[in-house]
Amino acid sequence: MQMVIDVADDRTTASVRGRSMMQAGLHESADGPQRAWFEGGIYDNRYVREDGVWKIGRLGYFPHWHGSFEEGWARTPIDFIPMATRDQLYPGDPLGPDALLEPMPRLWPATDTVPFPYPHPVTGEAIVLDNSRAREGFKD
């Protein structure tokens, strides 16, 4: 939802930023506790054009909040669905991410703002973020 597509002037790279809303879950046949949840986040993807073909350069998804079906998002603990850990990285885990961000983003109500890939639309300056306030009062 709300996709913002920015194609470079030379048409060899692009960025796409948009929101995600999903219903997700872990089926009883999978490893780990069975559960179902709602989730919202930001996609911040990068694309490259090689020989006239657009390819995914980075698939970046940043969840912002989770909400259990039973309790909803207002009563869901911050780490209800834990973020990936180093032992879950690819290639050790074929389905895991290639890399983790440092520091790891936190979920609502301690939500970090995902950096913007483009300059401020009015000033043309880089958008500088300070996520320190999002972490105030929340313990790991």
Secondary structure as GFF3:
##gff-version 3
##sequence-region A 1 140
A	DSSP	beta_strand	4	7	.	.	.	ID=ss1
A	DSSP	beta_strand	13	26	.	.	.	ID=ss2
A	DSSP	beta_strand	35	50	.	.	.	ID=ss3
A	DSSP	beta_strand	53	58	.	.	.	ID=ss4
A	DSSP	beta_strand	61	68	.	.	.	ID=ss5
A	DSSP	three_ten_helix	73	75	.	.	.	ID=ss6
A	DSSP	three_ten_helix	86	88	.	.	.	ID=ss7
A	DSSP	alpha_helix	132	135	.	.	.	ID=ss8
###
